[in-house]
Amino acid sequence: MDIQVAASELLRGAGGDFLAAVGRLEDALSQAGVYERVMHRVKRRELERVEIMDYKPQFKRHFRSLNLESRQEYYSVEDADERLLPAPHGKIIKARGIALFARLDGKIVGIAALLRGD
């Protein structure tokens, strides 16, 4: 009984309903843990550093090398790739497609291209 009274006095002295606050904290943690919350903030901060840019002639070599790298790792390089990759301006941009580049800390780290299907 003395322990319960002492604990109650301590909780009242802390202000508010401690057990309700613990319950709300547990509910919040069940939605997303501390690790997930920290990683979300880290990723958001890193994404803010990435620049997305349209195709420029100086990006031509990056277009080819990054595409080849991903195709070799995840797919296979096909004849159509061999024709397209060396000439992104002529085969994509002039054909009303789009090529986007991601730059992080001055280095091209990613690419995406869309070709019109009509």
N, C-alpha and C positions, 0 to 999 in steps of 0.2 A: 504494500500500500504506500509506504514512504517513497519508493522508487517512482510509482505512478504519479504521486503528487508533485514530486520534484521535477519529473519530466514534463508534467502539465505546466508548472510554473515557468520552466525554461522555454517551452513552446509559446506561451503567452507573452513572455518577455521578448521573443523574436518577432512578435507582431504577426498578425494574420493567422490563418489556419494552415499550419505547417503540413498536416497530412493532406489537405486538399491541394496544396502546392506540389507536394510529391506526386500526387495522383496526376495532376496536369503535366508534370515533367515526364512521368512514365508514359502518358498518352502521346506526348510529342515525340518521345524517343521510339515509340512503336511505329510511328509514321516514317521516321528516318533517324538512324543512329548518328552518333557523334561523328564517326568516320565519314559517313555519306555526306553529312552537312559540311564538314571541312573540305572534302574533295570537291563538292559542288562549288564552293567559294574559290578554290584553287583553279579549277577549270574555267570558271567565269573570268577570273583575273587573267589567265593565260589567253583566253579567246579575245579579250580586249586588246591584246598586243598584236593580233593577227590582222594584216592588211589584205583586203580582197581587191584585186586589180584586174582590169581588162587586159587582153592580149597586147603585147608590145613586141616588135621584132627581136629585141634582145632576150626575150623569154623563149625563143624558138628551141634552143638546145634543152631547156628545162622541160618543155612540153614533151619532147621525144624521150629524154632520159627517165623522167618520172613515170611516164606511161609505160615504157618498156619494163621498168623495174616492177611495177604493180602487175602487169600482165604476166611476166615471167614467174612471179611469186604465186599469183592466185589463179591465173587462167593459162592461156597459151597465146603466143604471138601469131597472128594469122596474116595472110597475104594482104588483106584490106588494111591492117594496122601498118604494115610495111609501106604501103602507098600513102597513108594518111599522116603518119607521125612526122615525117621529114618536112611536111608542108602545111602546117596548121593554118596559116593565113589564107592560102589559096584553096585548101580543101574544106575549111570550116568557116572562117570569117567572111570570105567573099561569097560563100554559099548561104549567107544570112544566118549562120550559126553563131555560137558564142564560146569563147574560151576564157576561163577565169583562173587566176593564179593567187595562191595564198603565200604571203611573205611574212616571215617571223624573224625578227632581229636581222633584217637585211638579206635573208636567205629565202629563196623560193622553196617551200616545203610541201606544196600541194597544188594540184590542178584539177579542173573539171571542165568538160566540154560538152556542148549539146549541138547536135546536128538536126537540121530541119528534115522532117520526114516526108514532105510533100513533093 
